[in-house]
Amino acid sequence: MGFSNLLADGFSMGAGAYLSATSDNNQSKSKALAAGIATFISFNVFGLIPLGAYLITNAFIHDKSIAFPIAFVIVGVSLALLGWVKANLSEQKVRTEILRTLSVGYVAAIVAYGVGILLNYYL
C-alpha cells in the first residue's frame, strides 16, 4: 500500500510540476518535462526513506515494534539534510531552513500517521 501510494503521489506531484512549468510562458516544454521528472524522482526517493526503515526492520530484525522509531530517526536525519541542501541552494540561514524543514516534515508525517490510524479504526 505504501509503495502504490508513493508512486501515485509522486506522479501527481510530477504532473503538477509539469503543468505549472508549461503555464509559465518563459518555460519550454522540454524544460517543463525535466521539472516534472525531477519532481517525480525526488518525491519517490525521499518517500522511500521511511518505507525503507520498515523494509529493513521486517527483513533483518523481525521486530515490528522498533520500525516506527527507526523510521522517525531516519526521516529526521533526511529532513535535516534536505533543509541543509535547501539552505545552501537558496542562500538562507542553515539553522532556520533545517528547523523549518523538520517542522513541516514532521507535521506532515503526524497528519499522515493520524489519518492512517483513523482509517484503520473506522475501516
C-alpha positions as CSV (number, residue, x, y, z in Angstrom):
1,M,0.0,0.0,0.0
2,G,2.8,2.4,0.9
3,F,4.6,1.8,-2.5
4,S,1.4,2.3,-4.5
5,N,0.6,5.5,-2.6
6,L,4.2,6.7,-3.1
7,L,4.1,6.2,-6.8
8,A,0.7,7.7,-7.3
9,D,1.5,10.8,-5.2
10,G,4.9,11.1,-7.0
11,F,3.2,11.0,-10.4
12,S,0.6,13.6,-9.2
13,M,3.4,15.9,-7.9
14,G,5.4,15.4,-11.1
15,A,2.4,16.1,-13.3
16,G,1.6,19.2,-11.2
17,A,5.1,20.5,-11.6
18,Y,5.0,19.9,-15.4
19,L,1.6,21.7,-15.7
20,S,2.8,24.6,-13.6
21,A,6.0,24.9,-15.7
22,T,4.1,24.8,-19.0
23,S,1.8,27.6,-17.9
24,D,4.8,29.8,-17.4
25,N,5.4,31.4,-20.8
26,N,9.2,31.5,-20.3
27,Q,9.5,27.7,-19.9
28,S,9.9,25.4,-22.9
29,K,8.1,22.1,-23.0
30,S,11.4,20.1,-22.6
31,K,12.4,22.3,-19.5
32,A,8.9,21.7,-18.1
33,L,9.2,17.9,-18.7
34,A,12.5,18.0,-16.9
35,A,10.9,19.7,-13.9
36,G,8.1,17.1,-13.8
37,I,10.5,14.2,-14.0
38,A,12.8,15.7,-11.4
39,T,9.8,16.3,-9.0
40,F,8.6,12.7,-9.5
41,I,12.1,11.2,-8.8
42,S,12.7,13.5,-5.8
43,F,9.3,12.7,-4.3
44,N,9.9,9.0,-4.7
45,V,13.5,9.0,-3.4
46,F,12.6,10.9,-0.3
47,G,9.3,8.9,0.1
48,L,11.3,5.7,0.1
49,I,13.2,6.7,3.2
50,P,10.5,6.0,5.8
51,L,9.3,2.9,3.9
52,G,12.9,1.7,3.9
53,A,13.0,1.6,7.7
54,Y,10.0,-0.8,7.7
55,L,11.6,-2.9,5.0
56,I,14.9,-3.2,6.8
57,T,13.2,-3.9,10.1
58,N,11.0,-6.6,8.6
59,A,13.8,-8.2,6.6
60,F,16.6,-8.3,9.2
61,I,15.4,-7.5,12.7
62,H,11.9,-9.1,12.6
63,D,10.7,-6.8,15.4
64,K,8.0,-4.5,14.1
65,S,7.8,-2.5,17.3
66,I,11.1,-0.8,16.5
67,A,10.2,0.1,12.9
68,F,8.5,3.3,13.8
69,P,11.3,4.7,16.0
70,I,13.8,3.8,13.3
71,A,11.7,5.5,10.6
72,F,11.3,8.5,12.9
73,V,15.1,8.9,13.3
74,I,15.9,8.2,9.6
75,V,13.2,10.7,8.4
76,G,14.6,13.3,10.9
77,V,18.1,12.9,9.5
78,S,16.8,13.1,5.9
79,L,14.7,16.2,6.6
80,A,17.7,17.9,8.3
81,L,19.8,17.0,5.3
82,L,17.2,18.3,2.9
83,G,17.0,21.5,5.0
84,W,20.7,21.9,4.8
85,V,20.7,21.5,1.0
86,K,17.8,23.9,0.7
87,A,19.6,26.5,2.7
88,N,22.7,26.2,0.6
89,L,20.9,26.4,-2.6
90,S,18.7,29.4,-1.6
91,E,21.4,31.1,0.4
92,Q,19.2,31.2,3.5
93,K,20.3,30.5,7.1
94,V,21.1,26.8,7.6
95,R,19.7,26.5,11.1
96,T,16.4,28.2,10.0
97,E,15.9,26.0,7.0
98,I,16.7,22.8,8.8
99,L,14.3,23.7,11.6
100,R,11.6,24.7,9.1
101,T,12.0,21.6,7.0
102,L,12.0,19.4,10.2
103,S,8.9,21.1,11.4
104,V,6.9,20.9,8.2
105,G,8.0,17.4,7.5
106,Y,7.1,16.1,11.0
107,V,3.8,17.8,11.0
108,A,3.0,16.2,7.6
109,A,4.1,12.8,9.0
110,I,1.9,13.2,12.1
111,V,-1.1,14.1,9.9
112,A,-0.5,11.1,7.6
113,Y,0.0,8.8,10.6
114,G,-3.1,10.1,12.3
115,V,-5.2,9.6,9.1
116,G,-3.9,6.1,8.9
117,I,-4.9,5.4,12.5
118,L,-8.4,6.8,11.9
119,L,-8.9,4.8,8.7
120,N,-7.7,1.7,10.4
121,Y,-10.1,2.2,13.2
122,Y,-13.1,3.0,11.1
123,L,-12.5,0.5,8.3
